[in-house]
Amino acid sequence: MLLLGVKVFFVKGGKFPNSHVSGNPALRRKGIGCVQSQDREAQAKRRFSIDELEKSLSD
């Protein structure tokens, strides 16, 4: 923990590195996000009624 804090304490404007999945540019390019964000997006999508779901499955 002390080694992580070296940058924070001794470098002007230093801060802890972002270790969150959404903070990684390589993962963002691949479309990989955190589970909480994916769950929030999935719940925001419009849900089908039972009749619409059955109709879409039968087509």
C-alpha distance matrix in Angstrom:
0.0 3.8 5.5 5.2 6.4 9.0 11.2 11.3 12.3 14.4 16.1 18.9 18.6 15.1 13.3 10.7 12.4 14.8 14.1 17.2 20.3 22.4 20.2 21.1 24.4 25.5 25.4 27.2 29.9 30.4 30.8 27.9 26.4 24.5 26.5 26.6 28.1 30.5 31.6 32.2 34.3 36.2 37.1 38.3 40.8 44.3 45.3 48.7 51.3 52.6 55.8 53.9 51.7 54.7 56.6 53.8 53.6 57.3 57.6
3.8 0.0 3.8 5.4 5.1 6.5 9.7 10.0 10.0 11.7 14.1 17.0 17.5 14.1 13.3 11.6 13.8 16.7 16.7 20.0 23.1 25.0 22.4 23.2 26.2 27.5 27.8 29.5 32.0 32.9 33.4 30.7 29.3 27.6 29.8 29.8 31.1 33.7 34.8 35.2 37.3 39.4 40.3 41.2 43.8 47.4 48.5 51.9 54.6 56.0 59.1 57.2 55.0 58.1 59.9 57.0 56.9 60.7 60.8
5.5 3.8 0.0 3.8 5.3 5.3 7.9 9.6 10.2 11.0 12.7 16.1 16.6 13.0 12.5 10.7 12.1 15.4 15.4 19.0 21.8 23.6 20.8 21.1 23.9 25.0 25.7 27.5 29.7 30.7 31.6 29.1 28.0 26.7 29.3 29.6 30.6 33.0 34.5 35.0 36.7 38.9 40.1 40.9 43.3 46.9 48.2 51.5 54.3 55.8 58.8 56.7 54.5 57.6 59.1 56.2 56.0 59.8 59.7
5.2 5.4 3.8 0.0 3.8 5.6 6.6 7.5 9.5 10.9 11.8 14.7 14.3 10.6 9.3 7.1 8.6 11.7 12.0 15.5 18.5 20.1 17.3 18.0 20.9 22.2 22.8 24.3 26.7 27.8 28.4 26.0 24.7 23.4 26.0 26.2 27.0 29.5 31.1 31.5 33.1 35.4 36.6 37.3 39.7 43.4 44.7 48.1 50.9 52.5 55.4 53.3 51.2 54.4 55.9 52.9 52.9 56.7 56.6
6.4 5.1 5.3 3.8 0.0 3.8 5.5 5.0 6.1 8.4 9.9 12.5 12.5 9.1 8.3 7.3 10.1 13.3 14.3 17.5 20.8 22.0 19.1 20.3 23.1 24.9 25.4 26.5 29.1 30.4 30.8 28.5 26.8 25.4 28.0 27.7 28.5 31.3 32.8 32.7 34.5 37.0 37.9 38.4 41.1 44.6 46.1 49.6 52.4 54.1 57.1 55.0 53.1 56.3 57.8 54.9 55.1 58.9 58.8
9.0 6.5 5.3 5.6 3.8 0.0 3.8 5.4 5.3 5.8 7.7 11.0 12.0 8.8 9.5 9.5 11.8 15.4 16.6 20.0 23.0 24.1 20.9 21.7 24.1 25.8 26.8 28.0 30.2 31.8 32.5 30.4 29.1 28.0 30.9 30.7 31.3 34.0 35.7 35.7 37.2 39.8 40.9 41.3 43.8 47.4 49.0 52.5 55.4 57.1 60.0 57.7 55.8 59.1 60.5 57.5 57.7 61.4 61.2
11.2 9.7 7.9 6.6 5.5 3.8 0.0 3.8 5.6 5.5 5.3 8.4 8.9 5.5 6.7 7.5 9.4 13.1 15.0 18.3 21.2 21.8 18.3 19.2 21.3 23.3 24.5 25.4 27.5 29.3 30.0 28.3 27.0 26.3 29.4 29.2 29.3 32.1 34.1 33.8 35.1 37.9 39.1 39.2 41.6 45.2 47.0 50.5 53.5 55.4 58.1 55.7 54.0 57.3 58.5 55.4 55.8 59.5 59.1
11.3 10.0 9.6 7.5 5.0 5.4 3.8 0.0 3.8 6.0 6.1 7.8 7.5 4.5 4.8 6.3 9.5 12.7 14.9 17.8 21.0 21.4 18.1 19.7 21.9 24.4 25.2 25.7 28.1 30.0 30.3 28.4 26.7 25.7 28.6 28.0 28.1 31.2 32.9 32.3 33.9 36.7 37.6 37.6 40.3 43.8 45.7 49.2 52.1 54.2 56.9 54.6 53.0 56.4 57.6 54.7 55.3 59.0 58.6
12.3 10.0 10.2 9.5 6.1 5.3 5.6 3.8 0.0 3.8 6.0 7.8 9.0 7.1 8.4 10.0 13.2 16.4 18.5 21.4 24.7 25.1 21.9 23.5 25.7 28.0 28.9 29.5 31.9 33.8 34.1 32.2 30.4 29.3 32.1 31.4 31.7 34.8 36.3 35.7 37.4 40.3 41.0 41.0 43.8 47.3 49.1 52.7 55.6 57.6 60.4 58.2 56.6 60.0 61.3 58.4 58.9 62.7 62.3
14.4 11.7 11.0 10.9 8.4 5.8 5.5 6.0 3.8 0.0 3.8 6.6 9.0 7.5 10.1 12.0 14.6 18.0 20.2 23.3 26.3 26.7 23.2 24.4 26.1 28.4 29.8 30.3 32.4 34.5 35.1 33.5 32.0 31.3 34.3 33.8 33.9 36.9 38.7 38.1 39.6 42.5 43.4 43.3 45.9 49.5 51.4 55.0 57.9 60.0 62.7 60.3 58.7 62.1 63.2 60.3 60.8 64.5 64.0
16.1 14.1 12.7 11.8 9.9 7.7 5.3 6.1 6.0 3.8 0.0 3.8 6.1 5.0 8.5 11.1 13.0 16.4 19.0 21.9 24.7 24.6 21.0 22.2 23.5 25.9 27.6 27.9 29.7 32.1 32.7 31.4 30.1 29.7 33.0 32.5 32.2 35.1 37.2 36.5 37.6 40.7 41.8 41.4 43.9 47.5 49.6 53.1 56.2 58.3 60.9 58.3 56.8 60.3 61.2 58.2 58.9 62.5 61.8
18.9 17.0 16.1 14.7 12.5 11.0 8.4 7.8 7.8 6.6 3.8 0.0 3.8 5.4 9.0 12.4 14.4 17.3 20.4 22.8 25.6 25.0 21.5 23.0 24.1 26.9 28.5 28.3 30.2 32.8 33.2 32.2 30.6 30.3 33.6 32.8 32.2 35.3 37.3 36.2 37.3 40.6 41.5 40.8 43.4 46.9 49.2 52.7 55.8 58.2 60.6 58.0 56.8 60.3 61.1 58.1 59.0 62.7 61.9
18.6 17.5 16.6 14.3 12.5 12.0 8.9 7.5 9.0 9.0 6.1 3.8 0.0 3.8 6.5 10.3 12.2 14.5 17.9 19.9 22.7 21.8 18.4 20.3 21.4 24.5 25.8 25.3 27.4 30.0 30.1 29.1 27.4 27.1 30.4 29.4 28.7 31.9 33.9 32.6 33.7 37.0 37.9 37.1 39.7 43.2 45.5 49.1 52.1 54.5 57.0 54.4 53.2 56.8 57.5 54.6 55.6 59.2 58.4
15.1 14.1 13.0 10.6 9.1 8.8 5.5 4.5 7.1 7.5 5.0 5.4 3.8 0.0 3.8 7.0 9.1 12.0 15.0 17.5 20.4 20.1 16.5 18.2 19.7 22.5 23.7 23.7 25.9 28.3 28.5 27.2 25.6 25.1 28.4 27.7 27.3 30.4 32.3 31.5 32.7 35.8 36.8 36.4 38.9 42.5 44.6 48.1 51.2 53.4 55.9 53.4 52.0 55.5 56.4 53.4 54.2 57.9 57.2
13.3 13.3 12.5 9.3 8.3 9.5 6.7 4.8 8.4 10.1 8.5 9.0 6.5 3.8 0.0 3.8 6.4 8.9 11.9 14.2 17.3 17.1 13.9 15.9 18.0 20.8 21.4 21.5 24.1 26.2 26.1 24.5 22.6 21.8 25.0 24.2 24.0 27.1 28.9 28.2 29.5 32.5 33.4 33.3 35.9 39.4 41.4 45.0 47.9 50.1 52.7 50.3 48.8 52.3 53.3 50.4 51.1 54.8 54.3
10.7 11.6 10.7 7.1 7.3 9.5 7.5 6.3 10.0 12.0 11.1 12.4 10.3 7.0 3.8 0.0 3.8 6.5 8.7 11.4 14.7 15.2 12.2 14.0 16.7 19.0 19.4 19.9 22.7 24.3 24.3 22.3 20.4 19.4 22.3 21.9 22.0 25.0 26.7 26.4 27.9 30.7 31.7 31.9 34.4 38.0 39.7 43.2 46.2 48.1 50.9 48.6 46.8 50.2 51.4 48.5 49.0 52.7 52.4
12.4 13.8 12.1 8.6 10.1 11.8 9.4 9.5 13.2 14.6 13.0 14.4 12.2 9.1 6.4 3.8 0.0 3.8 6.0 9.0 11.8 12.4 9.1 10.4 13.1 15.3 15.8 16.5 19.1 20.7 21.0 19.0 17.6 16.9 20.2 20.2 20.1 22.8 24.9 24.8 25.9 28.6 30.0 30.2 32.4 36.2 37.8 41.2 44.3 46.2 48.8 46.4 44.6 47.9 49.0 46.0 46.4 50.1 49.6
14.8 16.7 15.4 11.7 13.3 15.4 13.1 12.7 16.4 18.0 16.4 17.3 14.5 12.0 8.9 6.5 3.8 0.0 3.8 5.6 8.5 8.8 5.8 8.0 11.0 13.4 13.2 13.6 16.6 18.1 17.9 15.8 14.0 13.3 16.7 16.6 16.3 19.0 21.2 21.0 22.1 24.8 26.2 26.5 28.7 32.4 34.1 37.5 40.5 42.4 45.1 42.6 40.8 44.2 45.3 42.3 42.8 46.5 46.1
14.1 16.7 15.4 12.0 14.3 16.6 15.0 14.9 18.5 20.2 19.0 20.4 17.9 15.0 11.9 8.7 6.0 3.8 0.0 3.8 6.5 8.5 6.6 7.6 11.3 12.7 11.9 13.2 16.3 16.9 16.9 14.2 12.7 11.6 14.6 15.2 15.5 17.8 19.8 20.4 21.6 23.8 25.4 26.1 28.1 31.9 33.2 36.5 39.5 41.1 43.8 41.5 39.5 42.7 44.0 41.0 41.1 44.8 44.6
17.2 20.0 19.0 15.5 17.5 20.0 18.3 17.8 21.4 23.3 21.9 22.8 19.9 17.5 14.2 11.4 9.0 5.6 3.8 0.0 3.8 5.5 5.3 7.1 10.7 12.3 10.5 11.3 14.8 15.2 14.4 11.7 9.4 8.0 11.2 11.5 11.7 14.1 16.1 16.6 17.8 20.0 21.6 22.3 24.4 28.1 29.4 32.7 35.7 37.4 40.1 37.8 35.8 39.1 40.4 37.5 37.7 41.4 41.3
20.3 23.1 21.8 18.5 20.8 23.0 21.2 21.0 24.7 26.3 24.7 25.6 22.7 20.4 17.3 14.7 11.8 8.5 6.5 3.8 0.0 3.8 5.4 5.6 8.8 9.6 7.1 8.2 11.7 11.6 10.8 7.9 6.2 5.8 9.3 10.7 10.4 11.9 14.5 15.4 16.0 18.0 20.1 20.9 22.4 26.2 27.4 30.5 33.7 35.2 37.8 35.4 33.3 36.5 37.7 34.6 34.7 38.4 38.1
22.4 25.0 23.6 20.1 22.0 24.1 21.8 21.4 25.1 26.7 24.6 25.0 21.8 20.1 17.1 15.2 12.4 8.8 8.5 5.5 3.8 0.0 3.8 5.5 7.6 9.5 7.4 6.5 10.3 11.2 9.8 7.9 5.6 6.3 10.0 10.6 9.0 11.0 13.9 14.1 14.2 16.8 18.9 19.0 20.6 24.4 26.1 29.3 32.6 34.5 36.9 34.2 32.5 35.9 36.8 33.7 34.2 37.9 37.3
20.2 22.4 20.8 17.3 19.1 20.9 18.3 18.1 21.9 23.2 21.0 21.5 18.4 16.5 13.9 12.2 9.1 5.8 6.6 5.3 5.4 3.8 0.0 3.8 6.3 9.1 8.4 8.0 11.2 12.8 12.3 10.8 9.3 9.8 13.6 13.9 12.6 14.8 17.6 17.5 17.8 20.6 22.5 22.4 24.1 27.9 29.8 33.0 36.3 38.2 40.6 37.9 36.2 39.6 40.5 37.3 37.9 41.5 40.9
21.1 23.2 21.1 18.0 20.3 21.7 19.2 19.7 23.5 24.4 22.2 23.0 20.3 18.2 15.9 14.0 10.4 8.0 7.6 7.1 5.6 5.5 3.8 0.0 3.8 5.6 5.5 6.4 8.9 10.3 10.8 9.5 9.3 10.7 14.4 15.6 14.4 15.7 18.9 19.4 19.2 21.6 24.0 24.1 25.4 29.1 30.8 33.8 37.2 38.9 41.2 38.4 36.5 39.7 40.5 37.2 37.6 41.1 40.4
24.4 26.2 23.9 20.9 23.1 24.1 21.3 21.9 25.7 26.1 23.5 24.1 21.4 19.7 18.0 16.7 13.1 11.0 11.3 10.7 8.8 7.6 6.3 3.8 0.0 3.8 5.5 5.0 6.2 8.8 9.8 9.8 10.4 12.8 16.4 17.8 15.8 16.8 20.3 20.6 19.7 22.2 24.9 24.5 25.4 29.1 31.1 33.9 37.4 39.2 41.2 38.2 36.5 39.7 40.1 36.7 37.3 40.7 39.6
25.5 27.5 25.0 22.2 24.9 25.8 23.3 24.4 28.0 28.4 25.9 26.9 24.5 22.5 20.8 19.0 15.3 13.4 12.7 12.3 9.6 9.5 9.1 5.6 3.8 0.0 3.8 5.5 5.3 6.6 8.9 8.8 10.7 13.3 16.6 18.7 17.0 17.3 20.8 21.7 20.7 22.6 25.6 25.7 26.1 29.7 31.4 34.0 37.5 39.0 41.0 38.0 36.0 39.0 39.5 35.9 36.2 39.6 38.4
25.4 27.8 25.7 22.8 25.4 26.8 24.5 25.2 28.9 29.8 27.6 28.5 25.8 23.7 21.4 19.4 15.8 13.2 11.9 10.5 7.1 7.4 8.4 5.5 5.5 3.8 0.0 3.8 5.4 5.1 6.3 5.2 7.2 9.9 13.0 15.2 13.7 13.7 17.2 18.4 17.5 19.2 22.2 22.6 23.0 26.7 28.2 30.8 34.2 35.6 37.7 34.9 32.8 35.8 36.5 33.0 33.2 36.6 35.8
27.2 29.5 27.5 24.3 26.5 28.0 25.4 25.7 29.5 30.3 27.9 28.3 25.3 23.7 21.5 19.9 16.5 13.6 13.2 11.3 8.2 6.5 8.0 6.4 5.0 5.5 3.8 0.0 3.8 5.3 5.0 5.5 6.6 9.9 13.1 14.7 12.3 12.6 16.3 16.8 15.4 17.6 20.6 20.4 20.8 24.5 26.4 29.1 32.6 34.4 36.3 33.3 31.5 34.7 35.1 31.7 32.3 35.7 34.6
29.9 32.0 29.7 26.7 29.1 30.2 27.5 28.1 31.9 32.4 29.7 30.2 27.4 25.9 24.1 22.7 19.1 16.6 16.3 14.8 11.7 10.3 11.2 8.9 6.2 5.3 5.4 3.8 0.0 3.8 5.4 7.6 9.8 13.3 16.2 18.1 15.6 15.3 19.1 19.7 17.8 19.7 23.0 22.6 22.5 26.0 27.9 30.2 33.9 35.5 37.2 34.0 32.3 35.3 35.4 31.8 32.4 35.7 34.3
30.4 32.9 30.7 27.8 30.4 31.8 29.3 30.0 33.8 34.5 32.1 32.8 30.0 28.3 26.2 24.3 20.7 18.1 16.9 15.2 11.6 11.2 12.8 10.3 8.8 6.6 5.1 5.3 3.8 0.0 3.8 5.6 8.9 12.4 14.7 17.2 15.2 14.1 17.7 19.0 17.2 18.4 21.9 22.0 21.6 25.1 26.5 28.7 32.3 33.6 35.3 32.2 30.2 33.0 33.3 29.7 29.9 33.2 32.0
30.8 33.4 31.6 28.4 30.8 32.5 30.0 30.3 34.1 35.1 32.7 33.2 30.1 28.5 26.1 24.3 21.0 17.9 16.9 14.4 10.8 9.8 12.3 10.8 9.8 8.9 6.3 5.0 5.4 3.8 0.0 3.8 6.4 10.1 12.1 14.3 11.8 10.6 14.3 15.4 13.4 14.8 18.2 18.2 17.9 21.4 23.0 25.3 28.9 30.4 32.2 29.1 27.2 30.3 30.6 27.1 27.6 31.0 29.9
27.9 30.7 29.1 26.0 28.5 30.4 28.3 28.4 32.2 33.5 31.4 32.2 29.1 27.2 24.5 22.3 19.0 15.8 14.2 11.7 7.9 7.9 10.8 9.5 9.8 8.8 5.2 5.5 7.6 5.6 3.8 0.0 3.8 7.0 9.1 11.8 10.2 9.2 12.7 14.3 13.2 14.3 17.5 18.2 18.4 22.0 23.2 25.8 29.2 30.5 32.7 29.9 27.7 30.7 31.5 28.1 28.3 31.8 31.2
26.4 29.3 28.0 24.7 26.8 29.1 27.0 26.7 30.4 32.0 30.1 30.6 27.4 25.6 22.6 20.4 17.6 14.0 12.7 9.4 6.2 5.6 9.3 9.3 10.4 10.7 7.2 6.6 9.8 8.9 6.4 3.8 0.0 3.7 6.5 8.4 6.7 6.7 10.1 11.3 10.9 12.6 15.3 16.0 16.9 20.6 21.9 24.8 28.1 29.7 32.1 29.5 27.5 30.7 31.7 28.5 28.9 32.5 32.1
24.5 27.6 26.7 23.4 25.4 28.0 26.3 25.7 29.3 31.3 29.7 30.3 27.1 25.1 21.8 19.4 16.9 13.3 11.6 8.0 5.8 6.3 9.8 10.7 12.8 13.3 9.9 9.9 13.3 12.4 10.1 7.0 3.7 0.0 3.8 5.5 5.5 6.4 8.7 10.1 11.0 12.5 14.5 15.7 17.3 20.9 21.9 25.0 28.1 29.6 32.3 30.0 27.9 31.1 32.5 29.6 29.7 33.5 33.4
26.5 29.8 29.3 26.0 28.0 30.9 29.4 28.6 32.1 34.3 33.0 33.6 30.4 28.4 25.0 22.3 20.2 16.7 14.6 11.2 9.3 10.0 13.6 14.4 16.4 16.6 13.0 13.1 16.2 14.7 12.1 9.1 6.5 3.8 0.0 3.8 5.5 5.1 6.0 8.5 9.9 10.4 12.2 14.2 15.6 19.1 19.5 22.6 25.4 26.6 29.5 27.6 25.2 28.4 30.1 27.3 27.3 31.1 31.4
26.6 29.8 29.6 26.2 27.7 30.7 29.2 28.0 31.4 33.8 32.5 32.8 29.4 27.7 24.2 21.9 20.2 16.6 15.2 11.5 10.7 10.6 13.9 15.6 17.8 18.7 15.2 14.7 18.1 17.2 14.3 11.8 8.4 5.5 3.8 0.0 3.8 5.5 5.1 6.2 8.7 9.9 10.6 12.4 14.7 18.0 18.7 22.1 24.8 26.4 29.4 27.5 25.6 28.9 30.6 28.1 28.4 32.2 32.6
28.1 31.1 30.6 27.0 28.5 31.3 29.3 28.1 31.7 33.9 32.2 32.2 28.7 27.3 24.0 22.0 20.1 16.3 15.5 11.7 10.4 9.0 12.6 14.4 15.8 17.0 13.7 12.3 15.6 15.2 11.8 10.2 6.7 5.5 5.5 3.8 0.0 3.8 5.4 5.1 6.2 8.6 10.0 10.7 12.7 16.4 17.8 21.2 24.2 26.2 28.8 26.5 24.9 28.4 29.6 27.0 27.7 31.4 31.3
30.5 33.7 33.0 29.5 31.3 34.0 32.1 31.2 34.8 36.9 35.1 35.3 31.9 30.4 27.1 25.0 22.8 19.0 17.8 14.1 11.9 11.0 14.8 15.7 16.8 17.3 13.7 12.6 15.3 14.1 10.6 9.2 6.7 6.4 5.1 5.5 3.8 0.0 3.8 5.5 5.1 6.1 8.6 9.9 11.0 14.6 15.6 18.7 21.8 23.5 26.1 23.8 21.8 25.2 26.5 23.7 24.2 27.9 27.9
31.6 34.8 34.5 31.1 32.8 35.7 34.1 32.9 36.3 38.7 37.2 37.3 33.9 32.3 28.9 26.7 24.9 21.2 19.8 16.1 14.5 13.9 17.6 18.9 20.3 20.8 17.2 16.3 19.1 17.7 14.3 12.7 10.1 8.7 6.0 5.1 5.4 3.8 0.0 3.8 5.4 5.1 6.2 8.6 10.2 13.4 13.8 17.1 19.8 21.4 24.3 22.4 20.5 23.8 25.5 23.1 23.5 27.3 27.7
32.2 35.2 35.0 31.5 32.7 35.7 33.8 32.3 35.7 38.1 36.5 36.2 32.6 31.5 28.2 26.4 24.8 21.0 20.4 16.6 15.4 14.1 17.5 19.4 20.6 21.7 18.4 16.8 19.7 19.0 15.4 14.3 11.3 10.1 8.5 6.2 5.1 5.5 3.8 0.0 3.8 5.5 5.3 6.2 9.0 12.2 13.4 17.1 19.8 22.0 24.7 22.7 21.4 24.9 26.3 24.0 25.0 28.7 28.9
34.3 37.3 36.7 33.1 34.5 37.2 35.1 33.9 37.4 39.6 37.6 37.3 33.7 32.7 29.5 27.9 25.9 22.1 21.6 17.8 16.0 14.2 17.8 19.2 19.7 20.7 17.5 15.4 17.8 17.2 13.4 13.2 10.9 11.0 9.9 8.7 6.2 5.1 5.4 3.8 0.0 3.8 5.5 5.1 6.6 10.3 12.1 15.5 18.7 21.0 23.3 20.8 19.6 23.3 24.2 21.6 22.9 26.5 26.2
36.2 39.4 38.9 35.4 37.0 39.8 37.9 36.7 40.3 42.5 40.7 40.6 37.0 35.8 32.5 30.7 28.6 24.8 23.8 20.0 18.0 16.8 20.6 21.6 22.2 22.6 19.2 17.6 19.7 18.4 14.8 14.3 12.6 12.5 10.4 9.9 8.6 6.1 5.1 5.5 3.8 0.0 3.8 5.5 5.5 8.7 9.5 12.7 15.8 17.7 20.3 17.9 16.3 19.9 21.1 18.7 19.6 23.3 23.4
37.1 40.3 40.1 36.6 37.9 40.9 39.1 37.6 41.0 43.4 41.8 41.5 37.9 36.8 33.4 31.7 30.0 26.2 25.4 21.6 20.1 18.9 22.5 24.0 24.9 25.6 22.2 20.6 23.0 21.9 18.2 17.5 15.3 14.5 12.2 10.6 10.0 8.6 6.2 5.3 5.5 3.8 0.0 3.8 5.5 7.9 8.3 12.0 14.6 16.8 19.6 17.7 16.5 20.1 21.5 19.6 20.7 24.3 24.7
38.3 41.2 40.9 37.3 38.4 41.3 39.2 37.6 41.0 43.3 41.4 40.8 37.1 36.4 33.3 31.9 30.2 26.5 26.1 22.3 20.9 19.0 22.4 24.1 24.5 25.7 22.6 20.4 22.6 22.0 18.2 18.2 16.0 15.7 14.2 12.4 10.7 9.9 8.6 6.2 5.1 5.5 3.8 0.0 3.8 6.5 8.6 12.3 15.1 17.9 20.2 17.9 17.4 21.2 22.0 20.1 21.8 25.1 25.1
40.8 43.8 43.3 39.7 41.1 43.8 41.6 40.3 43.8 45.9 43.9 43.4 39.7 38.9 35.9 34.4 32.4 28.7 28.1 24.4 22.4 20.6 24.1 25.4 25.4 26.1 23.0 20.8 22.5 21.6 17.9 18.4 16.9 17.3 15.6 14.7 12.7 11.0 10.2 9.0 6.6 5.5 5.5 3.8 0.0 3.8 6.3 9.5 12.8 15.6 17.4 14.8 14.3 18.1 18.6 16.5 18.4 21.7 21.5
44.3 47.4 46.9 43.4 44.6 47.4 45.2 43.8 47.3 49.5 47.5 46.9 43.2 42.5 39.4 38.0 36.2 32.4 31.9 28.1 26.2 24.4 27.9 29.1 29.1 29.7 26.7 24.5 26.0 25.1 21.4 22.0 20.6 20.9 19.1 18.0 16.4 14.6 13.4 12.2 10.3 8.7 7.9 6.5 3.8 0.0 3.8 6.6 9.6 12.8 14.4 11.8 12.0 15.8 16.1 14.6 16.8 19.8 19.7
45.3 48.5 48.2 44.7 46.1 49.0 47.0 45.7 49.1 51.4 49.6 49.2 45.5 44.6 41.4 39.7 37.8 34.1 33.2 29.4 27.4 26.1 29.8 30.8 31.1 31.4 28.2 26.4 27.9 26.5 23.0 23.2 21.9 21.9 19.5 18.7 17.8 15.6 13.8 13.4 12.1 9.5 8.3 8.6 6.3 3.8 0.0 3.8 6.7 9.5 11.6 9.6 9.2 12.9 13.9 12.8 14.6 17.6 18.1
48.7 51.9 51.5 48.1 49.6 52.5 50.5 49.2 52.7 55.0 53.1 52.7 49.1 48.1 45.0 43.2 41.2 37.5 36.5 32.7 30.5 29.3 33.0 33.8 33.9 34.0 30.8 29.1 30.2 28.7 25.3 25.8 24.8 25.0 22.6 22.1 21.2 18.7 17.1 17.1 15.5 12.7 12.0 12.3 9.5 6.6 3.8 0.0 3.7 6.4 7.9 5.8 5.9 9.5 10.3 9.7 11.7 14.3 15.1
51.3 54.6 54.3 50.9 52.4 55.4 53.5 52.1 55.6 57.9 56.2 55.8 52.1 51.2 47.9 46.2 44.3 40.5 39.5 35.7 33.7 32.6 36.3 37.2 37.4 37.5 34.2 32.6 33.9 32.3 28.9 29.2 28.1 28.1 25.4 24.8 24.2 21.8 19.8 19.8 18.7 15.8 14.6 15.1 12.8 9.6 6.7 3.7 0.0 3.8 5.5 5.3 6.2 8.7 9.9 10.7 12.4 14.4 15.8
52.6 56.0 55.8 52.5 54.1 57.1 55.4 54.2 57.6 60.0 58.3 58.2 54.5 53.4 50.1 48.1 46.2 42.4 41.1 37.4 35.2 34.5 38.2 38.9 39.2 39.0 35.6 34.4 35.5 33.6 30.4 30.5 29.7 29.6 26.6 26.4 26.2 23.5 21.4 22.0 21.0 17.7 16.8 17.9 15.6 12.8 9.5 6.4 3.8 0.0 3.8 5.5 5.1 6.1 8.5 9.9 10.6 12.3 14.5
55.8 59.1 58.8 55.4 57.1 60.0 58.1 56.9 60.4 62.7 60.9 60.6 57.0 55.9 52.7 50.9 48.8 45.1 43.8 40.1 37.8 36.9 40.6 41.2 41.2 41.0 37.7 36.3 37.2 35.3 32.2 32.7 32.1 32.3 29.5 29.4 28.8 26.1 24.3 24.7 23.3 20.3 19.6 20.2 17.4 14.4 11.6 7.9 5.5 3.8 0.0 3.8 5.4 5.2 6.1 8.7 10.0 10.7 12.6
53.9 57.2 56.7 53.3 55.0 57.7 55.7 54.6 58.2 60.3 58.3 58.0 54.4 53.4 50.3 48.6 46.4 42.6 41.5 37.8 35.4 34.2 37.9 38.4 38.2 38.0 34.9 33.3 34.0 32.2 29.1 29.9 29.5 30.0 27.6 27.5 26.5 23.8 22.4 22.7 20.8 17.9 17.7 17.9 14.8 11.8 9.6 5.8 5.3 5.5 3.8 0.0 3.8 5.5 5.0 6.1 8.6 10.0 10.8
51.7 55.0 54.5 51.2 53.1 55.8 54.0 53.0 56.6 58.7 56.8 56.8 53.2 52.0 48.8 46.8 44.6 40.8 39.5 35.8 33.3 32.5 36.2 36.5 36.5 36.0 32.8 31.5 32.3 30.2 27.2 27.7 27.5 27.9 25.2 25.6 24.9 21.8 20.5 21.4 19.6 16.3 16.5 17.4 14.3 12.0 9.2 5.9 6.2 5.1 5.4 3.8 0.0 3.8 5.4 5.2 6.2 8.7 10.2
54.7 58.1 57.6 54.4 56.3 59.1 57.3 56.4 60.0 62.1 60.3 60.3 56.8 55.5 52.3 50.2 47.9 44.2 42.7 39.1 36.5 35.9 39.6 39.7 39.7 39.0 35.8 34.7 35.3 33.0 30.3 30.7 30.7 31.1 28.4 28.9 28.4 25.2 23.8 24.9 23.3 19.9 20.1 21.2 18.1 15.8 12.9 9.5 8.7 6.1 5.2 5.5 3.8 0.0 3.8 5.5 5.1 6.2 8.8
56.6 59.9 59.1 55.9 57.8 60.5 58.5 57.6 61.3 63.2 61.2 61.1 57.5 56.4 53.3 51.4 49.0 45.3 44.0 40.4 37.7 36.8 40.5 40.5 40.1 39.5 36.5 35.1 35.4 33.3 30.6 31.5 31.7 32.5 30.1 30.6 29.6 26.5 25.5 26.3 24.2 21.1 21.5 22.0 18.6 16.1 13.9 10.3 9.9 8.5 6.1 5.0 5.4 3.8 0.0 3.8 5.5 5.2 6.4
53.8 57.0 56.2 52.9 54.9 57.5 55.4 54.7 58.4 60.3 58.2 58.1 54.6 53.4 50.4 48.5 46.0 42.3 41.0 37.5 34.6 33.7 37.3 37.2 36.7 35.9 33.0 31.7 31.8 29.7 27.1 28.1 28.5 29.6 27.3 28.1 27.0 23.7 23.1 24.0 21.6 18.7 19.6 20.1 16.5 14.6 12.8 9.7 10.7 9.9 8.7 6.1 5.2 5.5 3.8 0.0 3.8 5.5 5.4
53.6 56.9 56.0 52.9 55.1 57.7 55.8 55.3 58.9 60.8 58.9 59.0 55.6 54.2 51.1 49.0 46.4 42.8 41.1 37.7 34.7 34.2 37.9 37.6 37.3 36.2 33.2 32.3 32.4 29.9 27.6 28.3 28.9 29.7 27.3 28.4 27.7 24.2 23.5 25.0 22.9 19.6 20.7 21.8 18.4 16.8 14.6 11.7 12.4 10.6 10.0 8.6 6.2 5.1 5.5 3.8 0.0 3.8 5.6
57.3 60.7 59.8 56.7 58.9 61.4 59.5 59.0 62.7 64.5 62.5 62.7 59.2 57.9 54.8 52.7 50.1 46.5 44.8 41.4 38.4 37.9 41.5 41.1 40.7 39.6 36.6 35.7 35.7 33.2 31.0 31.8 32.5 33.5 31.1 32.2 31.4 27.9 27.3 28.7 26.5 23.3 24.3 25.1 21.7 19.8 17.6 14.3 14.4 12.3 10.7 10.0 8.7 6.2 5.2 5.5 3.8 0.0 3.8
57.6 60.8 59.7 56.6 58.8 61.2 59.1 58.6 62.3 64.0 61.8 61.9 58.4 57.2 54.3 52.4 49.6 46.1 44.6 41.3 38.1 37.3 40.9 40.4 39.6 38.4 35.8 34.6 34.3 32.0 29.9 31.2 32.1 33.4 31.4 32.6 31.3 27.9 27.7 28.9 26.2 23.4 24.7 25.1 21.5 19.7 18.1 15.1 15.8 14.5 12.6 10.8 10.2 8.8 6.4 5.4 5.6 3.8 0.0
